[in-house]
Amino acid sequence: MNFRLDKASKRNSDLDEESKKEMIRVLAVENGLIEDTDRDVKSLDKYFKDLGT
C-alpha cells in the first residue's frame, strides 16, 4: 500500500510508526480489506497454552 501525505497528515507526522501502523490496520479492518484477528482473551493461561508456550 502506498499512502501520500496531505497537509493535514503532515501536521500529524509526529506520530510514532507503531501508532500509524495501528491506525492503518483499524481502517483496513473497518473497510473489510483484512480480517480482524484480535481475540478477546478471558484466560491468559488458556491463551498461552493454546499457543503452545
Secondary structure, 3 states (H helix, E strand, C coil): CCCCCCHHHHHCCCCCHHHHHHHHHHHHHHCCCCCCCCCCCCCHHHHHHHHCC
